[in-house]
C-alpha cells in the first residue's frame, strides 16, 4: 500500500525502531517489526483501542507483569516435538521462563481487569501450566543442574557415588600419608585424571608395579598414578556415573515429553505474549510523545488538531518544545499550499502530516489532539528533500519529477500526495507553470495534496479553484525569525531579503534587492504584512473577549443556581399550602360524614341528605380555589408597581421591579440581572444594598440547572482546579450528591492533580475512577457528603 521510498522519506521505520526498543521480549520485538499501514478500518480501530487500554493500565493500573525474555523459546518447543529429542537443563530453564510469564499474565489483576476488556481477552486466552512449572523446578535447580530428588533412582545413584568417592579419597589419602616424604615435595593431594582418582608421585621414585600411569605434569617432574588398591573402587565410580547419566537422560526425556504435549499451547502463548508486549511498548511510546487515539473515518480525509512531529519530541525530550500545527484535507479542500520563509518549518509540516497518517493507519497513537481524524488512504506518496544522485545521473529537478510522476500515475480519491518545493530546481517561470498544472491534475483526479512552494503565482490559485486553500508558516517581522505556527487561509512570504539581512548580508545589497523586487511582489508582501498585523490584533481582542465571556458565564451559573433555589422554595411553599388545605378539608369531611350518619339515624329524608352532600362539595371546591388565590396574592395592603424597590424573600436580595406580568408575577432587576419572581415572594425593600458581585455581573436569562458533570480536558492544572472549586460550590448549593469530573486520559498528570485536590476538599466523601462504560480513566466520579 505504501511504497518503500515514502516510508523512508517520512522516517516511519524510525518510529517502529523506537517502539521496538521498548519491548521486553523477543516475541514482542518480532511483532513490532510487522507494524505497518493497514487498509481495514476495523483492524485499525481494534489496534488503537487496545493501545488505549494498555496505556490506561500503564498509567493507572497495577504494574503489568511483563519481564525481559532475550531467548526465543519457539525453537526449543519445536525441538521438543521431535521424538527422541530431549532438552538439556539450561533449555528447561528457558521453557520455565516462558511458563512463568504466561502464568503471571494469565492471573494479572483478576478483580480489576474487566475495565480493559480487549486486554482481558488476551490475558484469558493465555494458558497457565502450574504443574509443568512445578515439574521443571523439581527437576532442575537455578544453576541448570538436575536435582537429586528428580527421581528415587537418581537419588540412590548419587548417594552411592558420594559414598564411593568418600571411600576412594580416604584410601588414597592413607597411601599418601604412609609414604616417606621427599624433601621439598608439596603435591600430596588426591586429584583426577581421565575421570579416575589418582595420586601424584615424583617421577624419580616411579616403579611399574605401583599402579596404572594416567598422566604427568608439564615439567615431567610429577607422575599421576592409580594405585592397584583403588582400581576396583574407581571402576565402581565409573559404573555409577554411567548409571547417573542414563537416569538423567531418562528424566529429561520424560520432562521433554510433558513439554511437547503442551507445545502448541505454549507456542500460542508466545504469540499472545508478543502481542501484549507490542501493545505495552506502543503504550509507553504514546506516553513519551503525549500521544492520543485519532478517530478513523471511512472517507479519504485528514483533520489534524495540534499535531507534532513525534521524532522531534523524542529528540528535544519535551512536547512543549515542539510547536503544534492544525491542518486538514477533505472533499471540499483537496489541496493545501504551504508558503513561508526558509527554515520556517514547511518541510516539518509535510513530514508531520505524512508520519501522523502512516502511524494512524498502522493502529498507533499519534502526537495530536484526540479530536484529530485520519481517513483510509490506499496510497501515500511523499517527495521531500534533495535526492540528487551522481550514480544515476539525476539532478535535483529530475529526482523530484520522477517521484512526483510515480505519485501522479496512481493518484485517485484515496491518494495522499506530499510534495516539497513543488516545481523547484528549474527555471522559475517554467517550474511555476508545471507546478500549477500538477495541482490542477490532482484536483481532477480527486486526490489530496499538500505542497510547499515559494512561487507567488501559486498563491493566487485559491481564488481560481475552490478546492485549493493557502496556508503559511508565521514569521515574526520584529525579530526576523520564524515562529513555526501554521496559519490556514493565509498565504505567506519567503522573507528572503529580510532573512539575508539578519544573517549578515550588507544593508546596501538588501536595499538593492528590495528595489529590484517587482511591484506586484511588493504589493503582495505588503498585503500579507497588513493581514498579519490585523490577525495579531484580532487574536488580542479575541483573548480579551474570551476572558470576559468566562467571567460572564461564571456569574450566569451563579444566578441560575439562585433562580433554581428560588423556584424550588416557591414550589415547596405552594405544596405545603395545598397539603394543609387538603388536610383541613379532609378533617371537615370526616366530621360532616359523622353528622350525616347521625342524621340518617334520626330518620332524616334521603333528599335532604343528598342536598347536604351537594352543597358540601361545592363549598369544598370553593375553599380550595380561594386558598390558591390567597397564596398567589402579595401581602395584604401592598400593590407593587414598576420602579418599586423590593426584597426577594427566598434569596434575601434587594432589587427593583421593572415590569408586572399579570397579577401573579413580576420581573425584578437585581444588580444587572433580570429574573422573574412571583409577587407572593416579594416584600418592600428595607434599605439593604446588593453585594458588589451582583452590580458587576453581566445580564443573562436564568433557565438551566447545575449539570452533574464538568469538562476540564485541555486545561492546565491551575485552571482546572480553579474551575472545579467553583463548580463544587455550585453543586453543594444545588444539593447534588454525585458528580462526574471529565478530565481526559492524556498523560495522567491532570488526573493526579485533581485527585489530590478532591481528597482534601471538605465536601467530598469519596471518589473513584470511572468504569469502562462510564468513561474509564478519563473520568473521576465524586460523591459528596450528605
C-alpha angles and dihedrals in degrees: 000000000000117000122232094245091060095047090049093047093049091042092232093154089059088062090050090048092052091051091047089055089062094055118109100198137050087235092058092047091055090049092051091050087063095056112123143133116301130201098206113095094203093052092048093049091046091055093046092050092048092052090048091054092047089049089055089051092050093047102036110009134081115282111289109240099233116133134183116281113179099169122074110232095190094085090051091051090051090049091051091055092063110093113243094023121113133189118240119234094264090053089049089058090055090053089048089054090055093046093049095050089048090052092047093051093045091055097041115138096328092180098050108028094085084086086071104050097171094052090040089059091058092046092050092051092056111100118224117207106190092162091055091049089051092050092051093047091048091050104038128038127217092270093055098257125134108249123237090236092058087103137352090243092054091048091054094045092052092046089054090047092052091050093046092050091048091053097047094045089050092049092048093046088052090054091050094049093049098055125086113263118238116224110267094009112138106159100094097136132120112243141163133253123176089357091300129110114249141168129225123242131177110263090231091064098045119124126181094238094059093087141270117339111222107166147341134219123261091256092049091231093111130052126194115218136176107224116229090241093066101041093098092046091051090048090053092051092050090050091051090049089055090050090048091052092050092048092048090051090050091051093048092047091053093047091046089054089055090052092047090052088060097035097109092053091045091051089052087050090056089054092049092046089051091052093048091046090050091051091046092051092046090051091051090050090049088054091049094054094034087243130183137199110261123214113252115217129190097231122076102259142120128212111171118183118196092343121180132191105257095210090054089052090052092045095048094037095225137075092213090061091064119075111227125228131206117205138151144192128192142140093295096041105042099155132040118189112201118202133172144109127319113270086021096120104264095131092045087052091056093046092047091055094044096045092045090053093049092047093048092048088050090057095253129134115254131217094252141092117291089244089068118117131205124188131212107273117184094196133028120186124184128187105183131151135005113307099174110163126198092184092055093038090238123151122208090262093047094050091050093049093049091054092046092050091053089056097043093051091061097033114137140143088285096053128103116201123194114188122179116207092352112214094008126139098055141060106326095229094049092040091051092049091048091049091051091051091050091051093050090048090051090053091050091051090050090234124146118245137184113184134173121215146161093206111118091201091066092055089072095056090089089068092053100039121041089201090067124079128184123228131176143192110242120247124198105225091193097056093026088227135118120255093197090225115140117223118196120215096023127095117220138214127239093229088206094154093047093047092047089054091050090052092055106272109156113263092235092060092046092051091049091050091051090052093048092051110104121259092239090053091049092050092051092047091049090049091051091048091050091049091049091052092049091047091053090052091048091051091053092048092046091052092052092047091048091054091049091048091051091053091047091051091053091054090045091055091049093053093043087058092049092048092049090049091050092049092049092051093048092049090049091051091049092050091047091053092047092048091051092049093049091047091051092049092047090054091047091050092052091052091048091048088053089051092049090052090055091048091053090048089055091055098254115171119267092233091058091051092050092050090049092053092047092053091046093055091049091052091047093055091046092052092052092048092047091049091054091048091051092050092051095051123091119246113298116276095019121113109179120212133187108278095033117136108233141171120232099225100205093047097037087225130133123226146150128259109239099174140002116229108204117303098308110046142039138190110242126193113217107185100314094331119102117201136167117246134177114246092236088064093057132087132175112278118256099206097276117149125225117244120265092250090062093052092052098044122110117242117256133152114258113224114123128080127227108283119229093234138055126202115219101160115136095021127120118247094259093047093048094048091049092051092044092050092055092044093053090052090055092044093052091050090048091053098238116158102195132031137177119233107202109199103149126234107264113133095331094246095114091045092053093048092049092045091054091048094048093049089060097043112113094219096051117099099179143334138203141176115265120259119245091268092047098055100283118226091352092072133057116199113213124197115202127213116267 
